[in-house]
């Protein structure tokens, strides 16, 4: 299943509804602040008593710290409509804090105020932990006008308002399994408000009408004096597609993103570039739209997407000339954010999870002869191989080298050092920790196969004491077995 998030704008709420929403924000934030202050005073006890036997912390278990006494105090903030959500929100915050503290012992406790929240402050979103027509939140649909509405439970019984849903004779149908019509109540603890959104969001909502079970949780946000409902939707992924091409996706020095598609033999089928959307300055939207474009191209060509691994080592794409540094449009962080979005968008379309490979040499290696030197780069945008003379644009080169990375990995041989003696031969490879002797009466390949299998078992049992990464060793050995040890080179 693929979890997606859609943002729906609360369309022009009137004065009364704005007051109700704003008051709900203040109540929620004041109650959350109270929980943080109380937890801070008891943090050592919580950290010790709510840790699992495995040393982990869960949202649900931490939310149980809120006992009946604390829960009773929360009622003073009029948060009865979303008390369950508030507890889980608090549990998620503490769980995140403890996880980060395990990696960084001096991790600072989440900020909290000493006084109450004010309307003009930046307020924490209100979390709705369930989709329900009688509590938390739900959606409604007007079949005649093709409009959607949100029903938000924001008030307790004491503050309930006298409202009429069908004052304008509009019939609203719940998006739920029963598809019932909404009815007016004498006193209501919720508000119903129209929503506005784009075509992509409408497509998601149409699917929800047929399958209301895909609607999960939501957050009510306040941005620039406007309100938005951010809903998590769990959509089934498309049928798995077998990739028969490779698509290298690299960042560019001139273009925003470049791609090259090759067949399984490494022959180029298609290449091009993609530019960021200019309709918005929101970084998340820009990345999301770029990811959608890449996913659409990959789907059309049934491609396995290959991305740069920019964690740790970079790709040396930046170019310095006469005191000026020319940098890629996509910095490492922005590209890594794009990669994270593609990791869930591609499987949603039935494509494999993208592969991340080393990119330290993709902008210095010739696609023709394989020469790898920084001398091959002549300018910000021009690559000319000093060995064979082949020339490329820097933007094209990176995605091309990425596209054939997995093909080259598959063809790469494992080199074994050999030393002959009168009694036989010593074989060794430091990469996988192999060091063996083959007697002259034995078959070297049969003996090697046996030793390799024993080596893998030893490394698995003693991985904690090994300097080599067991996962990498297993990958190399699996490749040997797959090729029936034919990809071995004796040196």
TORTI-414193 format. One record per residue (C-alpha): residue in one letter; x negated, y negated, z negated. Coordinates in steps of 0.001 Angstrom, whole numbers. Each point is the difference from the previous one (the first is absolute). Layout:
% residues N
> r  px  py  pz
> A  X  Y  Z
...
END
This chain:
% residues 491
> r  px  py  pz
> X  0  0  0
> X  -1178  -3528  735
> X  594  -2788  -2502
> X  557  -3407  1588
> X  900  -3404  -1392
> X  2350  -2523  1588
> X  501  -3607  -1106
> X  3516  -1442  185
> X  711  -3661  -678
> X  2896  -964  -2252
> X  1885  -2260  2393
> X  785  -3466  -1385
> X  1187  831  -3526
> X  2277  -2691  -1446
> X  -719  -2027  -3113
> X  1689  2430  -2406
> X  -1727  3053  1442
> X  -3366  -1763  -38
> X  507  -789  -3682
> X  857  3649  -720
> X  -3055  1233  1930
> X  -2333  -2494  -1644
> X  1290  870  -3464
> X  -514  3699  738
> X  -3611  -714  1003
> X  -625  -1894  -3237
> X  1615  2723  -2127
> X  -1971  2751  1725
> X  -3307  -1861  -291
> X  530  -923  -3645
> X  822  3613  -859
> X  -3004  1296  1943
> X  -2218  -2553  -1724
> X  1327  1182  -3385
> X  -918  3596  881
> X  -3547  -993  1001
> X  -519  -2006  -3206
> X  1287  2861  -2140
> X  -2090  2561  1891
> X  -3128  -2131  -343
> X  376  72  -3782
> X  230  3815  129
> X  -2221  749  2997
> X  -2432  2363  -1779
> X  2865  2119  -1290
> X  1645  121  3451
> X  -3274  864  1739
> X  -606  2879  -2411
> X  3498  1435  -444
> X  1287  -169  3578
> X  -2969  1562  1788
> X  716  3374  1601
> X  -2153  3087  -776
> X  -1755  -657  3323
> X  -874  -3544  -1058
> X  2501  -1720  2317
> X  2872  -2440  -536
> X  3422  128  1647
> X  2588  -2713  496
> X  2775  2114  -1496
> X  -1874  998  -3171
> X  -1175  -3574  -666
> X  3554  -1299  416
> X  963  2321  -2890
> X  -2090  -2170  -2335
> X  2959  -2396  34
> X  1914  1462  -2948
> X  3489  -875  -1217
> X  -1271  -2902  -2097
> X  -1831  -1646  2911
> X  2902  810  2319
> X  2358  -1778  -2367
> X  -2247  -3075  79
> X  185  10  3809
> X  3769  -481  -187
> X  -628  -3492  -1377
> X  -1271  -944  3474
> X  3278  1102  1698
> X  -1804  2582  2153
> X  2547  2807  -430
> X  668  213  3791
> X  -3621  902  738
> X  -1369  1348  -3284
> X  -933  3405  1513
> X  -1778  -1743  2865
> X  -1795  -2317  -2412
> X  -1325  2959  -2004
> X  -1333  1719  3123
> X  -1512  -3249  1283
> X  -1778  -369  -3337
> X  -1133  3649  155
> X  -1470  -511  3480
> X  -1891  -3082  -1181
> X  -1519  1769  -3017
> X  -861  3123  2028
> X  -1835  -2158  2545
> X  -1844  -1805  -2805
> X  -1177  3228  -1658
> X  -1133  1512  3321
> X  -2085  -3090  774
> X  -1334  -73  -3555
> X  -1322  3555  363
> X  -2134  -1169  2932
> X  -757  -3418  -1501
> X  30  48  -3836
> X  30  -3815  -281
> X  3181  -239  2089
> X  2127  -2954  -1157
> X  3511  721  -1294
> X  2819  -1347  2240
> X  737  -3674  -611
> X  2957  -1006  -2133
> X  1348  -3326  -1289
> X  409  -1114  -3576
> X  3306  -1714  795
> X  3015  522  2251
> X  25  -237  3801
> X  1141  -3201  1671
> X  1946  -219  3223
> X  -2772  -1654  2017
> X  -2621  2650  -821
> X  -1103  2779  2324
> X  2220  2809  -1235
> X  -508  3749  60
> X  2326  1799  2480
> X  3014  1782  -1474
> X  -352  3748  482
> X  3027  2185  822
> X  -911  3619  -743
> X  2939  1678  1750
> X  2513  -405  2816
> X  3481  216  -1507
> X  3371  -1568  804
> X  875  -409  -3708
> X  -3305  -1265  -1427
> X  -3409  -1341  1040
> X  530  -911  3681
> X  1612  1196  3211
> X  876  -1186  3512
> X  3342  -595  1700
> X  984  -231  3654
> X  2682  -1989  1821
> X  952  2078  3053
> X  1863  -2834  1729
> X  -2739  -2637  -125
> X  -2942  2450  -92
> X  -1373  -1747  -3084
> X  -1766  1430  -3025
> X  275  -1047  -3640
> X  -1892  716  -3217
> X  1726  795  -3273
> X  -2321  -897  -2893
> X  780  739  -3637
> X  -1529  -3015  -1775
> X  2294  -701  -2984
> X  1035  1847  -3126
> X  3632  371  -1094
> X  -168  -3073  -2227
> X  -1023  -2220  2934
> X  2211  1637  2627
> X  1713  -2351  2463
> X  3498  51  1419
> X  -637  704  3676
> X  2003  1127  3026
> X  -1750  2077  2629
> X  2707  -259  2650
> X  927  -3637  -441
> X  -544  -503  3732
> X  1853  3270  825
> X  -3274  1545  1061
> X  -182  3778  -552
> X  -3424  1116  -1142
> X  -944  3680  96
> X  -2617  1455  -2319
> X  -2985  1541  1751
> X  287  3231  -1962
> X  1013  3636  424
> X  3662  -811  -683
> X  141  -3193  2140
> X  2641  -1558  -2252
> X  1299  -3536  331
> X  -1152  -2474  -2660
> X  2703  -1139  -2416
> X  363  -3090  -2155
> X  -255  221  -3767
> X  1293  -2424  -2601
> X  -3459  -528  -1429
> X  -3063  899  2006
> X  -3632  380  -1045
> X  -1263  -205  3569
> X  -159  -2375  2929
> X  544  833  3660
> X  -1984  -2009  2482
> X  -524  154  3809
> X  -3381  1009  1425
> X  -1987  -1268  2975
> X  -2802  1888  1769
> X  -1529  969  3346
> X  745  2817  2455
> X  -2606  2353  -1484
> X  1653  -222  -3427
> X  3430  443  1573
> X  -1155  3263  1572
> X  -979  1260  -3462
> X  3351  -1042  -1465
> X  1923  1744  2784
> X  -1822  3207  -873
> X  962  -560  -3641
> X  3709  -122  921
> X  -271  3566  1317
> X  -2460  1130  -2694
> X  478  -2118  -3149
> X  -2298  2359  -1940
> X  -3017  -1653  1662
> X  591  -3192  -2045
> X  -2148  169  -3142
> X  -1206  -2923  -2149
> X  -199  -3766  472
> X  -1582  -3211  -1266
> X  1690  -3397  -84
> X  -2593  -2635  939
> X  -88  -3781  -165
> X  -2152  -1817  2573
> X  44  -3716  695
> X  3407  -392  -1641
> X  1478  2796  2148
> X  976  3515  -1068
> X  -846  3305  1671
> X  941  3607  -679
> X  -2901  2367  700
> X  1400  3537  409
> X  -1939  3273  140
> X  1397  2389  2609
> X  -1030  3648  309
> X  272  979  3658
> X  -855  3440  1398
> X  -3055  45  2204
> X  378  837  3662
> X  -750  3488  1313
> X  -3722  726  -62
> X  -1745  -774  3288
> X  -3122  1837  1122
> X  -2585  -2610  955
> X  -1823  674  3263
> X  -1945  -3276  273
> X  -2199  -2112  -2279
> X  578  -3709  -657
> X  -2876  -1992  -1463
> X  1146  -3207  -1727
> X  -2728  -2502  -875
> X  -95  -3599  -1098
> X  -1328  -2515  2508
> X  -2202  -3070  149
> X  2195  -1728  2590
> X  3172  2079  -33
> X  1837  708  -3229
> X  172  3764  532
> X  -1300  2203  2826
> X  954  3530  965
> X  -1227  2705  2377
> X  1845  3233  771
> X  -1923  3056  1254
> X  907  3572  895
> X  -1375  2974  -1945
> X  -3162  -68  2130
> X  -720  -3660  -755
> X  1094  -1481  3336
> X  1595  -3444  -339
> X  3711  -42  847
> X  981  -3456  -1163
> X  -1499  -2976  -1808
> X  1236  -3375  -1163
> X  217  -2568  -2765
> X  2666  -1199  -2412
> X  509  -3463  -1452
> X  1555  -982  -3306
> X  3575  -1246  -88
> X  85  -3823  68
> X  3586  -308  -1263
> X  -1001  248  -3640
> X  -2879  -846  -2310
> X  942  2725  -2469
> X  -3003  2359  -84
> X  2057  3075  -879
> X  2390  -588  2892
> X  -2912  -502  2406
> X  -1588  3292  -1067
> X  3332  1831  119
> X  768  -1192  3540
> X  -3514  917  1162
> X  433  3475  -1506
> X  3337  369  1811
> X  -1649  -880  3332
> X  -2802  2523  -563
> X  2459  2713  -1065
> X  2170  -595  3094
> X  -3012  346  2329
> X  -1192  3117  -1830
> X  3471  1562  251
> X  292  -755  3711
> X  -3370  1653  674
> X  311  2770  -2651
> X  -3240  -1186  -1556
> X  -1971  894  -3088
> X  -973  -3439  -1324
> X  -3621  -432  -1116
> X  -804  -2944  -2259
> X  -3118  -1614  -1398
> X  -952  898  -3554
> X  -955  -3420  -1329
> X  -225  1039  -3643
> X  -3615  -178  -1136
> X  -1830  -535  3280
> X  982  -2564  2633
> X  -316  56  3791
> X  -2429  -2929  489
> X  2403  -1654  2451
> X  -651  -3555  -1220
> X  -2487  -1994  2120
> X  -2262  -2805  -1127
> X  -1307  -2556  2493
> X  -1575  -3395  -619
> X  1251  -101  -3573
> X  3577  903  965
> X  1508  3324  -1055
> X  2637  1467  2318
> X  2250  2305  -2005
> X  2693  2500  1037
> X  3591  -1204  -112
> X  810  2891  -2343
> X  -2180  -43  -3097
> X  -747  3297  -1750
> X  2848  -439  -2504
> X  2564  -897  2645
> X  -1047  2953  2187
> X  139  2364  -2988
> X  3499  -1313  -794
> X  978  747  3605
> X  -1402  3527  -387
> X  2097  565  -3125
> X  3175  -1037  1832
> X  -829  2325  2912
> X  -463  2886  -2423
> X  3765  78  -569
> X  1316  -1516  3240
> X  -1627  2599  2279
> X  1384  3061  -1867
> X  3430  -1650  49
> X  -159  280  3782
> X  -1133  3630  -177
> X  -3663  -767  720
> X  -2965  1225  -2078
> X  -1402  -2097  -2837
> X  -2751  -2203  1533
> X  -3590  1174  -357
> X  -2526  -2378  -1550
> X  -3570  331  1234
> X  -3286  -1783  -580
> X  -296  -3163  2080
> X  -3617  -974  -766
> X  -1122  657  3587
> X  3064  -564  2185
> X  -1102  -3477  1137
> X  -3624  987  733
> X  341  3394  1724
> X  101  369  3778
> X  2968  2001  1280
> X  -2062  1320  2953
> X  -3352  1150  -1399
> X  598  -175  -3748
> X  -2821  -2472  -688
> X  570  -1454  -3471
> X  -1862  -3212  -782
> X  953  -3539  -991
> X  -2154  -1212  2903
> X  2825  1087  2314
> X  2063  -2984  -1111
> X  -907  -3128  1959
> X  2608  -2469  -1232
> X  3183  -441  -1963
> X  2037  1866  2633
> X  -2479  1764  2342
> X  -1559  3473  -353
> X  -2711  1116  2461
> X  -1725  3329  -595
> X  -3795  -471  -46
> X  -436  3643  1047
> X  2392  584  2914
> X  1256  -3531  776
> X  3713  696  -561
> X  1951  -3092  -1097
> X  3196  -452  -1971
> X  1914  -2696  -1812
> X  -503  374  -3747
> X  3735  281  -562
> X  383  2865  2478
> X  -3077  1837  -1295
> X  1157  457  -3584
> X  3375  1574  763
> X  -1560  2186  2715
> X  -2585  1426  -2405
> X  2683  541  -2625
> X  2214  1915  2433
> X  -2693  2631  677
> X  -1267  316  -3592
> X  1952  3173  -804
> X  -1005  1550  3322
> X  -3659  -647  -810
> X  442  1332  -3517
> X  1391  3221  1447
> X  -2977  378  2349
> X  -2643  -847  -2599
> X  -2257  2942  -829
> X  -1262  977  -3436
> X  -3785  -22  61
> X  -1813  2722  -1947
> X  -3698  -251  -708
> X  -1777  3296  699
> X  -3369  1243  -1252
> X  -1256  3377  1170
> X  -2051  2402  -2126
> X  -1288  3534  678
> X  2913  1382  -2079
> X  2752  -2103  1557
> X  1280  -3592  139
> X  1005  -2754  -2457
> X  3055  -2100  931
> X  973  -3215  -1766
> X  2273  -3025  240
> X  -50  -2702  -2677
> X  3390  -1352  1070
> X  1930  3058  -1214
> X  -2644  1216  -2457
> X  -931  3110  2000
> X  -3304  1735  -754
> X  -240  3669  986
> X  -2354  2697  1231
> X  862  2430  2814
> X  -2006  3203  149
> X  -1263  992  3433
> X  2128  3151  -149
> X  3218  -2023  -452
> X  2212  -1736  2574
> X  -518  -3779  -646
> X  3567  -1017  931
> X  1695  2725  -2068
> X  -2235  -818  -2946
> X  694  -3720  437
> X  3779  528  -3
> X  -209  1916  -3271
> X  -2218  -2631  -1624
> X  2235  -2868  1123
> X  3068  1607  -1599
> X  -1901  609  -3242
> X  -1261  -3574  84
> X  3548  -1380  200
> X  1105  2099  -2982
> X  -2997  -1143  -2057
> X  610  -3657  805
> X  3677  311  -901
> X  -857  1538  -3379
> X  -2788  -2466  -746
> X  1199  -3125  1783
> X  -400  -2116  -3152
> X  -3742  789  -98
> X  -553  -421  3717
> X  -1350  -3140  1628
> X  1918  862  3168
> X  3680  -730  431
> X  1889  3306  123
> X  2665  -1405  2322
> X  -2626  -1030  2589
> X  -1829  3334  -286
> X  3264  1882  509
> X  802  -2126  3055
> X  -3357  848  1585
> X  316  3709  -794
> X  3602  116  1270
> X  -1275  -1475  3250
> X  -2696  2710  197
> X  2565  2750  -544
> X  2418  -1527  2517
> X  -2727  56  2665
> X  -1168  3490  -1061
> X  -3378  -1502  -962
> X  -696  -926  3634
> X  -635  -3662  -918
> X  -3284  754  -1785
> X  -3311  -1311  1260
> X  -3293  1475  -1247
> X  -2836  -2532  -255
END
